[in-house]
Amino acid sequence: MDKINILLIGSGGREHALAWKMAQSSLVQNLFIAPGNAGTMLHGVNVNLAGTDFEGIRNFVLDNAVKLVVVGPEEPLVRGIHDFFLAHSD
């Protein structure tokens, strides 16, 4: 199975735990965390993007061949990140 790039959205303890576990997978090529925190940068690359910057996230996903986006906090979900990606899937 090919390795993939993952973008994890969030900056809290939940995202730190997710980043820690994801980084252990042999299936992960690159793990990006937006915006991340001091702990997440031990397991991947923090990216200066807000979880509600849907256009910025979309551009990052396309530019970095991200195959999986994991949303940690509720706010991007409540604001419609899923619907945004469905509406902008090219």
C-alpha positions in Angstrom: 0.0 0.0 0.0 1.3 3.5 -0.9 2.1 6.0 1.8 -0.1 9.1 2.0 0.0 12.7 3.2 -2.4 13.6 6.0 -3.5 17.0 7.2 -4.7 17.1 10.8 -6.7 20.2 11.7 -6.5 21.6 15.2 -4.2 22.8 17.9 -5.2 21.1 21.2 -4.5 18.1 23.3 -6.8 16.0 21.2 -4.8 16.8 18.1 -1.5 16.1 19.9 -2.8 12.6 20.7 -4.0 12.0 17.2 -0.7 13.3 15.7 1.3 11.1 18.1 -0.6 8.0 17.0 -0.8 8.8 13.3 3.0 9.4 13.1 3.5 5.8 14.3 1.8 4.4 11.1 4.0 3.0 8.4 1.3 4.3 5.9 2.0 8.0 6.6 4.4 9.8 4.2 3.9 13.3 5.7 1.8 14.4 8.6 0.8 18.1 8.5 -1.0 19.8 11.4 -2.8 23.1 11.0 -2.1 25.1 13.0 -0.7 22.6 15.5 1.1 23.3 18.8 4.5 22.7 20.4 3.6 19.1 21.0 2.3 18.3 17.6 5.5 19.5 15.9 7.3 16.6 17.6 5.2 14.2 15.3 4.7 16.2 12.1 5.0 19.6 10.4 2.9 22.4 11.8 1.3 24.6 9.1 0.3 28.2 9.7 -3.4 27.8 8.8 -6.5 28.4 10.8 -9.0 25.5 11.0 -11.7 27.8 9.6 -9.6 29.0 6.6 -11.3 26.6 4.2 -9.8 28.2 1.0 -6.3 28.1 2.6 -6.8 24.5 3.7 -8.1 23.5 0.2 -5.1 25.1 -1.5 -2.7 23.4 0.9 -4.4 20.0 0.3 -4.0 20.4 -3.4 -0.5 21.8 -3.3 0.8 19.0 -1.0 -1.1 16.0 -2.4 -2.9 15.4 0.9 -5.1 12.3 0.6 -6.8 12.5 4.1 -8.0 15.4 6.2 -8.8 14.8 9.8 -10.7 17.5 11.7 -10.1 17.5 15.4 -12.0 20.5 16.7 -15.8 21.0 16.4 -15.7 24.6 15.0 -14.6 23.7 11.4 -17.3 21.0 11.3 -19.9 23.4 12.6 -18.9 26.0 10.1 -19.2 23.5 7.2 -15.8 22.2 6.2 -17.3 19.0 5.0 -19.8 20.8 2.8 -17.1 23.2 1.5 -14.9 20.3 0.4 -17.9 18.5 -1.2 -18.8 21.7 -3.1 -15.2 22.3 -4.2 -14.1 18.8 -5.2 -12.6 19.1 -8.6 
